[in-house]
Protein backbone atom coordinates (compact mmCIF):
# COMPACT_ATOMS: atom_id res chain seq x y z
CA UNK A 1 0.00 0.00 0.00
CA UNK A 2 1.27 3.50 -0.78
CA UNK A 3 2.09 5.96 1.98
CA UNK A 4 -0.84 7.66 3.70
CA UNK A 5 0.23 11.01 2.27
CA UNK A 6 -0.41 9.68 -1.22
CA UNK A 7 -4.09 9.33 -0.35
CA UNK A 8 -4.80 12.58 1.47
CA UNK A 9 -6.96 13.74 -1.46
CA UNK A 10 -9.58 11.03 -0.92
CA UNK A 11 -13.11 12.19 -0.08
CA UNK A 12 -13.76 11.16 3.56
CA UNK A 13 -16.26 8.33 3.88
CA UNK A 14 -18.59 10.32 6.14
CA UNK A 15 -18.80 13.13 3.60
CA UNK A 16 -19.25 10.71 0.70
CA UNK A 17 -22.05 8.93 2.54
CA UNK A 18 -23.84 12.17 3.42
CA UNK A 19 -23.71 13.54 -0.12
CA UNK A 20 -24.65 10.31 -1.91
CA UNK A 21 -27.57 9.64 0.43
CA UNK A 22 -28.89 13.18 -0.15
CA UNK A 23 -28.42 12.72 -3.90
CA UNK A 24 -30.36 9.46 -3.93
CA UNK A 25 -33.19 10.80 -1.81
CA UNK A 26 -33.61 13.96 -3.91
CA UNK A 27 -33.29 12.24 -7.29
CA UNK A 28 -35.78 9.48 -6.54
CA UNK A 29 -38.25 11.96 -5.05
CA UNK A 30 -38.01 14.24 -8.10
CA UNK A 31 -38.60 11.30 -10.46
CA UNK A 32 -41.77 10.13 -8.77
CA UNK A 33 -40.38 6.58 -8.69
CA UNK A 34 -41.31 4.11 -5.95
CA UNK A 35 -37.71 3.22 -5.16
CA UNK A 36 -34.74 1.54 -6.85
CA UNK A 37 -33.73 -1.85 -8.20
CA UNK A 38 -30.08 -2.91 -8.10
CA UNK A 39 -28.23 -5.88 -9.52
CA UNK A 40 -26.30 -7.54 -6.70
CA UNK A 41 -23.14 -9.22 -7.96
CA UNK A 42 -21.69 -10.17 -4.59
CA UNK A 43 -19.04 -7.49 -5.09
CA UNK A 44 -18.22 -4.32 -3.25
CA UNK A 45 -19.66 -1.73 -5.65
CA UNK A 46 -23.18 -3.14 -5.83
CA UNK A 47 -23.17 -3.74 -2.08
CA UNK A 48 -22.23 -0.12 -1.36
CA UNK A 49 -24.80 1.25 -3.81
CA UNK A 50 -27.51 -0.89 -2.21
CA UNK A 51 -26.47 0.12 1.31
CA UNK A 52 -26.57 3.81 0.42
CA UNK A 53 -30.01 3.37 -1.14
CA UNK A 54 -31.28 1.76 2.06
CA UNK A 55 -30.03 4.71 4.09
CA UNK A 56 -31.61 7.16 1.66
CA UNK A 57 -34.93 5.46 0.95
CA UNK A 58 -35.47 2.71 3.50
CA UNK A 59 -35.11 -1.02 2.97
CA UNK A 60 -38.66 -1.37 1.65
CA UNK A 61 -37.87 0.84 -1.35
CA UNK A 62 -34.85 -1.20 -2.49
CA UNK A 63 -35.00 -4.43 -4.48
CA UNK A 64 -31.82 -6.47 -4.91
CA UNK A 65 -31.60 -8.80 -7.89
CA UNK A 66 -29.18 -11.69 -8.41
CA UNK A 67 -28.54 -12.36 -12.09
CA UNK A 68 -26.31 -15.43 -12.42
CA UNK A 69 -25.24 -17.08 -15.65
CA UNK A 70 -24.57 -20.81 -15.73
CA UNK A 71 -20.80 -20.25 -15.36
CA UNK A 72 -21.11 -17.71 -12.55
CA UNK A 73 -19.36 -18.47 -9.30
CA UNK A 74 -21.67 -19.92 -6.60
CA UNK A 75 -19.69 -17.84 -4.10
CA UNK A 76 -20.78 -14.65 -5.86
CA UNK A 77 -24.44 -15.63 -5.54
CA UNK A 78 -23.94 -16.55 -1.89
CA UNK A 79 -22.31 -13.18 -1.16
CA UNK A 80 -25.04 -11.27 -3.01
CA UNK A 81 -27.78 -13.01 -1.03
CA UNK A 82 -25.86 -12.34 2.20
CA UNK A 83 -25.62 -8.63 1.37
CA UNK A 84 -29.37 -8.43 0.72
CA UNK A 85 -30.14 -10.24 3.97
CA UNK A 86 -27.78 -8.01 5.94
CA UNK A 87 -29.42 -4.88 4.52
CA UNK A 88 -32.92 -6.26 5.07
CA UNK A 89 -33.98 -5.76 1.45
CA UNK A 90 -36.07 -7.97 -0.81
CA UNK A 91 -34.04 -10.14 -3.13
CA UNK A 92 -35.03 -11.88 -6.36
CA UNK A 93 -33.04 -14.31 -8.47
CA UNK A 94 -33.33 -14.27 -12.26
CA UNK A 95 -30.98 -16.67 -14.06
CA UNK A 96 -29.95 -15.15 -17.41
CA UNK A 97 -28.57 -18.38 -18.90
CA UNK A 98 -31.46 -19.13 -21.25
CA UNK A 99 -31.80 -15.48 -22.26
CA UNK A 100 -28.10 -15.15 -23.07
CA UNK A 101 -27.67 -18.58 -24.64
CA UNK A 102 -30.41 -17.91 -27.19
CA UNK A 103 -27.87 -15.58 -28.82
CA UNK A 104 -24.56 -16.93 -27.55
CA UNK A 105 -24.96 -20.25 -29.38
CA UNK A 106 -23.71 -18.35 -32.45
CA UNK A 107 -20.80 -16.65 -30.64
CA UNK A 108 -17.53 -18.63 -30.49
CA UNK A 109 -16.48 -19.79 -27.00
CA UNK A 110 -13.11 -18.08 -27.43
CA UNK A 111 -14.79 -14.68 -27.98
CA UNK A 112 -14.74 -13.90 -24.26
CA UNK A 113 -15.25 -10.15 -24.54
CA UNK A 114 -18.25 -10.49 -26.85
CA UNK A 115 -19.82 -13.14 -24.65
CA UNK A 116 -19.23 -11.10 -21.51
CA UNK A 117 -20.84 -8.03 -23.08
CA UNK A 118 -23.91 -10.07 -24.05
CA UNK A 119 -24.27 -11.30 -20.47
CA UNK A 120 -23.91 -7.78 -19.07
CA UNK A 121 -26.60 -6.49 -21.44
CA UNK A 122 -28.93 -9.38 -20.64
CA UNK A 123 -28.64 -8.49 -16.98
CA UNK A 124 -29.64 -4.92 -17.73
CA UNK A 125 -32.63 -6.09 -19.81
CA UNK A 126 -33.91 -7.88 -16.71
CA UNK A 127 -33.25 -4.94 -14.39
CA UNK A 128 -35.05 -2.47 -16.65
CA UNK A 129 -38.00 -4.81 -16.99
CA UNK A 130 -38.25 -5.11 -13.21
CA UNK A 131 -37.98 -1.33 -12.91
CA UNK A 132 -40.96 -1.03 -15.28
CA UNK A 133 -42.87 -3.64 -13.28
CA UNK A 134 -42.31 -1.87 -9.97
CA UNK A 135 -42.09 1.76 -11.17
CA UNK A 136 -38.57 2.10 -9.79
CA UNK A 137 -35.23 3.40 -11.07
CA UNK A 138 -32.27 1.19 -11.97
CA UNK A 139 -29.47 1.93 -9.53
CA UNK A 140 -25.97 2.23 -10.98
CA UNK A 141 -22.97 0.63 -9.31
CA UNK A 142 -19.99 1.80 -11.38
CA UNK A 143 -17.26 3.94 -9.79
CA UNK A 144 -15.08 6.74 -11.17
CA UNK A 145 -12.07 4.49 -11.68
CA UNK A 146 -14.01 2.07 -13.87
CA UNK A 147 -15.66 4.90 -15.79
CA UNK A 148 -12.41 6.66 -16.67
CA UNK A 149 -10.81 3.37 -17.69
CA UNK A 150 -13.85 2.39 -19.74
CA UNK A 151 -14.14 -0.79 -17.71
CA UNK A 152 -17.88 -1.12 -18.24
CA UNK A 153 -20.24 -2.40 -20.92
CA UNK A 154 -22.30 0.16 -22.81
CA UNK A 155 -26.00 -0.65 -22.36
CA UNK A 156 -24.88 -3.17 -19.76
CA UNK A 157 -23.51 -2.20 -16.36
CA UNK A 158 -22.93 1.31 -17.76
CA UNK A 159 -26.72 1.75 -18.09
CA UNK A 160 -28.69 3.05 -15.09
CA UNK A 161 -31.22 5.62 -13.97
CA UNK A 162 -29.01 7.13 -11.26
CA UNK A 163 -25.63 6.31 -9.77
CA UNK A 164 -24.32 7.29 -6.33
CA UNK A 165 -20.77 6.03 -6.96
CA UNK A 166 -19.99 7.59 -10.33
CA UNK A 167 -17.65 10.27 -8.96
CA UNK A 168 -15.93 8.11 -6.33
CA UNK A 169 -12.66 6.30 -6.92
CA UNK A 170 -12.37 2.61 -6.01
CA UNK A 171 -10.43 3.45 -2.85
CA UNK A 172 -13.24 5.78 -1.76
CA UNK A 173 -15.80 3.05 -2.39
CA UNK A 174 -13.75 0.69 -0.21
CA UNK A 175 -13.64 3.26 2.59
CA UNK A 176 -17.41 3.73 2.28
CA UNK A 177 -17.94 -0.03 2.47
CA UNK A 178 -16.04 -0.17 5.76
CA UNK A 179 -17.95 2.82 7.14
CA UNK A 180 -21.23 1.15 6.16
CA UNK A 181 -20.13 -2.04 7.98
CA UNK A 182 -20.53 -4.27 4.96
CA UNK A 183 -19.20 -7.86 5.21
CA UNK A 184 -15.40 -8.09 5.21
CA UNK A 185 -15.63 -10.95 2.71
CA UNK A 186 -17.28 -8.63 0.19
CA UNK A 187 -14.86 -5.78 0.84
CA UNK A 188 -11.69 -7.85 0.61
CA UNK A 189 -12.49 -10.20 -2.30
CA UNK A 190 -10.80 -9.68 -5.67
CA UNK A 191 -13.05 -7.45 -7.83
CA UNK A 192 -14.66 -9.42 -10.65
CA UNK A 193 -17.48 -8.95 -13.16
CA UNK A 194 -17.97 -12.74 -12.84
CA UNK A 195 -18.43 -13.11 -16.58
CA UNK A 196 -16.38 -16.33 -16.78
CA UNK A 197 -14.66 -18.67 -14.35
CA UNK A 198 -11.62 -17.14 -12.65
CA UNK A 199 -12.07 -13.70 -14.21
CA UNK A 200 -10.82 -10.73 -12.17
CA UNK A 201 -10.81 -7.04 -13.01
CA UNK A 202 -7.15 -6.47 -12.22
CA UNK A 203 -5.95 -9.44 -14.29
CA UNK A 204 -7.86 -8.10 -17.27
CA UNK A 205 -6.67 -4.52 -16.79
CA UNK A 206 -3.05 -5.48 -16.21
CA UNK A 207 -2.63 -3.25 -13.15
CA UNK A 208 -4.18 -2.84 -9.71
CA UNK A 209 -6.99 -0.52 -8.73
CA UNK A 210 -4.61 1.11 -6.25
CA UNK A 211 -2.23 2.00 -9.09
CA UNK A 212 -5.11 3.16 -11.27
CA UNK A 213 -6.62 5.38 -8.58
CA UNK A 214 -3.37 7.18 -7.89
CA UNK A 215 -2.39 7.64 -11.53
CA UNK A 216 -5.88 8.74 -12.57
CA UNK A 217 -5.95 11.28 -9.74
CA UNK A 218 -2.66 12.80 -10.89
CA UNK A 219 -3.61 12.51 -14.56
CA UNK A 220 -7.23 13.70 -14.53
CA UNK A 221 -7.78 15.63 -11.30
CA UNK A 222 -4.40 17.38 -11.20
CA UNK A 223 -3.63 17.44 -14.92
CA UNK A 224 -0.01 16.31 -14.53
CA UNK A 225 1.96 15.18 -17.58
CA UNK A 226 3.36 11.68 -17.86
CA UNK A 227 6.87 12.67 -16.84
CA UNK A 228 5.77 14.30 -13.59
CA UNK A 229 3.58 11.32 -12.71
CA UNK A 230 6.41 8.88 -13.42
CA UNK A 231 8.68 10.95 -11.17
CA UNK A 232 6.29 10.16 -8.30
CA UNK A 233 7.31 6.51 -8.51
CA UNK A 234 5.30 4.99 -11.34
CA UNK A 235 6.80 3.30 -14.38
CA UNK A 236 6.53 5.41 -17.55
CA UNK A 237 4.99 2.44 -19.38
CA UNK A 238 2.16 2.10 -16.85
CA UNK A 239 1.40 5.82 -16.92
CA UNK A 240 1.34 5.82 -20.72
CA UNK A 241 -0.91 2.74 -20.81
CA UNK A 242 -3.44 4.27 -18.44
CA UNK A 243 -3.48 7.58 -20.33
CA UNK A 244 -3.96 5.71 -23.61
CA UNK A 245 -6.79 3.67 -22.14
CA UNK A 246 -8.61 6.78 -20.89
CA UNK A 247 -8.36 8.31 -24.36
CA UNK A 248 -9.42 5.14 -26.16
CA UNK A 249 -12.38 4.44 -23.87
CA UNK A 250 -13.69 8.01 -23.57
CA UNK A 251 -16.50 7.23 -26.03
CA UNK A 252 -18.16 5.26 -23.24
CA UNK A 253 -18.69 8.31 -21.02
CA UNK A 254 -18.69 11.24 -23.44
CA UNK A 255 -22.11 12.40 -24.75
CA UNK A 256 -23.19 10.37 -27.76
CA UNK A 257 -22.53 12.41 -30.94
CA UNK A 258 -25.77 13.57 -32.50
CA UNK A 259 -26.39 15.90 -35.43
CA UNK A 260 -28.09 19.13 -34.35
CA UNK A 261 -29.88 21.93 -36.20
CA UNK A 262 -30.20 25.60 -35.21
CA UNK A 263 -33.48 26.58 -33.60
CA UNK A 264 -34.24 23.14 -32.18
CA UNK A 265 -33.20 23.28 -28.52
CA UNK A 266 -34.22 20.72 -25.91
CA UNK A 267 -36.60 21.92 -23.17
CA UNK A 268 -34.89 23.23 -20.04
CA UNK A 269 -36.55 20.88 -17.58
CA UNK A 270 -34.26 21.86 -14.69
CA UNK A 271 -35.07 25.52 -15.33
CA UNK A 272 -38.78 25.04 -14.78
CA UNK A 273 -40.11 24.03 -18.21
N, C-alpha and C positions, 0 to 999 in steps of 0.2 A: 504494500500500500504506500502511496506517496505521502510525503510529509503533510502534517495538518495545515501548514501555511498554504499549500497548493490548493486547498479546498475552501479557503476562507470566503470565496465568492458565492458559495452555495446558498440558496434560499433556505432559511431555517424551517424545520418541519412544522412548527407551530404556525408560522406565517403562511406557509403553503396550505396547510389544512384549513385555516380560517378563510383564505381567499377562494380556494376551490369549492368549499362548502357553500359560501355565499353565491358564487357563480352558478353552481348547480341549482340552488334553490330559486334564484331569480330567473334563470333561463327556462326551467321547467314551468314555473308559474306563468311567465309571459307567453309560453306556447299553448297553454291550456291543456297540456298532456296530463295523463293520470299517474305518471311516474316514468321509470326507465326500465329497459331490458338490457342485460349485459351478458355477453358470452364469457363464461368462466373456463379458463384453460388449465387452471391449477397453478398458474404462474403468478409472479408478483404484481405485474401491471394490472391485470384484470381484478385481482384481489383488492388492490388499493383503490381502483375506480369504484368497485362495488362498496367498499367500506365508506368511502367519502359520500357516496349516494345515500347510504343508510343514515349517515349523520345529517345530511341535508334534508332528506325527504321522509325518513322513517323506513323501517324494514318492510312495512306493508306495501310501499310504493316501488319496491325494487324486486325484479325477477331475475334470477340467475339461470343461465341455460348452459348445459354441457352439450358439446357438439362433437363427439368422437367420430373418427373414421376407423375402419377395421384394423388399421395398423397403429393406431394411437396407443400410447403407453397407458396401461391400467393404472399406474401410479398417478398420472396426470388427472384422470377421472376421479380417483380417490381424493386427491388434494383439492380438486374443484368442489366436490361434494362437501368436504370438510370445511372449506371456506364459507360456503353457503350456510351450513349448519351453525358455524361459529357466529356468523352475522345475523342469524335468525331470519333469513330471507327464503322465499319460495324458490324451489329449484326444479327445473324440468330437464329431461334428457331427450335429445333428438339426434339419433345416429344418422350421419350424412352419407354412409357408405353406399346405399342404393342410389341416392340422388347423384353423387359424384361418379359412381361407376357407370351410370347410364351414358356418360360422355367419355370417361377415362378408358373404356375398353378400346378406343381408337387412338389413345395416346401411349407411345412406347414407354415401357417401365423405366428405361434409362433417362427419360426426360423429366428429371426430378423437379426442376423449377416449374415447368408447365403444370405438372400434376399437383404440386403444392399450391400454385395459384388457383387452380380449379377448386381445390378443397377449401381454401380461404374464402372464395367467392360463394361457394355453396353454403358455408356457415353464415355468411351475411344475408343470403336469400332467406334462410330460416329466421334469423333475428328480425329482419324487416317485416316478415309475415307476422311474427308474433307481436311486433310493435303495432301493426295494423289491427290485429285481433284485440289487443288490450288498450289501444289508444295511448301508447307510451312512446318515448323516444329511445332510439338505440344509443347506448352509452359507449363512447370511445374509450380505448385503453392504451393507445400509443403514446409514447413519451417523446420529448424533444430530440433525444439522441437518435432514436429510430427514424424520426421524421427527416432530420437533416441528412442522415445516411441513406435515406430511401429504403430502409429496411421494413417495408410494408407492401401489401398487395393492393393496388388500385381496385376499388370496388369490392375489396375484401376487408381486411382489418383496417384499411385506411378509410373505410366508409363508416359514418356515424352521424348522429343528430346533434351531439354535443360531446365535448371531451375535456375532462378536468385536468388531464396530465400533459396536454400537448405542449406546454411551455416549460416543462420540468425535465431536467436531465435524469438519466438513469440513477445516478447517485442520490439525487433528491427524492426520487421515488422510493429508493431503498430506505432512506431516512424516514420518510412518511410511513412506510410499512411498519417500521419499528415503533414509531410514535403511536400508530393505530393498533399496536399489539396484535398484529397478524401472526400466524403460526411461523415459527423459526424455519420449519421445513420448506415453506413456500418462499420465504425471504432468501434462504441460503442456497436453494437449488440452482443448477445451471440453467440460465434462460434458454427456452426452446419454444419454437412455434409448433412443435410436435407434429410436423407434417410427414415425417418418416422416421423409422426406428433409429435411435441414436443421434438424431439431428440436434445440434445446439447452435445458438445464434453466433457465439464467438468463434466456433470452428468455421462457420460459413463466412463470417466477416474477415477472419484472418488477424484479428486483434481483439483485445479485451474492451469491455465497456468502460473500464476505468481509464484506459488509454484514450478511448474515443471521447469521453466526457471532457478530459483535460485539453486535448488538442482542439476539439470543437469550440470550447470556451475561448481559447486563445485566438482561434481562427475566425470565428463568427462574432462573438461578443466583443472581443478586444480589437479585432481587425489586424492582428499581427501577420507579418509575412513569414514565409516558410523558414527563412534563415533564423529569424528571432525565436521562432517556436523551437526549432532544432537546438538552439543554444540553451534552451531550458532543460535539455536532457533527453529529447526524443530523437530517434534516428531520422535523418532527412527522407529516407524512403517511405517511412510510415506517415510522416506529415504530408508528403506529396500524394500518397495513395488516398489518404482521407480527404484532402482537398479535391482530388480528381473525382472521388466518389460523390461528394456533395454537388459538384458541378454536373456530373452525369445524371444524377438522380433528382435534380431540382424539378424536373417536369412533374414529379409526383405531388409536390406541394405548391408549386406556382399556380396561379389562376389558369384555367384551361383557355387557350387562345380561341377567340371567337370574333368573327368579322362584325364590325359595328358600322352604323350609319348615322350621320348628323341628324339631330332632332328626334332621336328615339331613345331617350333616357329611361332607365328603370325607375320605378316609384321609390321615393325616399321613405321607406317604412319606418326607420328609426327616427326620422324627423317629424313624424306625426301624420303621414299620408292617410 
